[in-house]
Amino acid sequence: MRVRRTLTAATGLLAASALALAGCASSSPEDDAAPAAEETADQFPITIEHALGTTTIEEEPTRVATWGWGSTEAAIASGVYPVAVAEQIWTVGEDALLPWVETAYEEAGEELPVLLDDSAGGEEVPYEQFAETAPDLIIATYSGLTEEQYALLEEIAPVVAYPEAPWTTPWDENITLTAEALGRSEAGADVLAEFEDYAAGIAADHPEFEGKTIAAIVDDPQNGQIFVYNSSDPRAGFLEKLGFTTAPAVDELDPTGGEDFFYTLSYEELDKLESDVVVAYTYTEEQAEALPDSKELSALPALRDGMVAQVVGTVNVSSVSPPTALSYDWPEGVPALAENLGELLG
């Protein structure tokens, strides 16, 4: 089942460095249970193997909590509205949901979820908050859970973690695994098919993307470096879905050998990051305006050649970092990026 939503562009771009604990719902956990939007097709129990263990879900979950990125949207798109989700301080600020998530709840008439404290960006887990929401399943398929965190959460409810490594789950696997954990594999397949059709449509409309090399970066001027997402990162995977090829230099320059999903590259080494085009995720309009004329970035071959496409603003950047089951058609995200890339390469 695909959740339809009317997305508005009037979304505040709020950045926050600290967060007050989100208030819990006043009603009891039983009152807050999100009703299933449709009957599940899969039979329980369901057993899922992942990087941190094997999880068996004995019966259809009715109180789902999510942690990390994208699993909230995947659950909603599959017909399940989580009762608790990780907050996204960097994107939308304190006490707020991602706009496409909030719209989905409102249009479905569902009670908004409890916001789980994620002020440490995934490094710390609010176990007490999880326990207070009384989940019967925790989905963290695209997260940074450690073995210790996983074990502690398992004491609260069954946990489905990432399939291979932290923060590297491809956008399509995130949808598939989430739907499988919910017993809604068919719904997940429908969501994924729509997502893939959308990406294929962009690729078909832009044959100029085919075979062009690309790199995805974030500028970090305070430390004189850039962040580079390597080929294991879902951002790179989605760009490849549009027809691009991750530039060989992206992985060749990675000092971690692919052990992490990104690495840093000093300004002094920018000339080594050869690619036909670069996607720069930029957080403010001021940064975006300054980037093309940046002396510090001038050694970057793509910038020198005028081949940098930007995604600007925390909400817009979040909609493509990587895209999710509800954000892939956010107007100022993938659609605007594809248009920008088309103009550069056309």
Secondary structure, DSSP 8 states (H G I E B T S, - for coil): --------S-------S--------SS-HHHH----SS---S-SSEEEEETTEEEEE-S--SSEEE-SSSHHHHHHHTT---SEEE--HHHH-TT---HHHHHHHHHHT----EEE--TTTTSS--HHHHHHT--SEEE-SSS---HHHHHHHHTTS-EE--SSSTT---HHHHHHHHHHHTT-HHHHHHHHHHHHHHHHHHHHH-GGGTT-EEEEEEEEGGGTEEEEE-TTSHHHHHHHHTT-EE-HHHHHT-TTTTSSSEEEEEGGGGGG---SEEEEEESSHHHHHHGGG-STTTTSHHHHTT-EEEEESHHHHHHTSS--TTTTT-TTTHHHHHHHHHHHH-
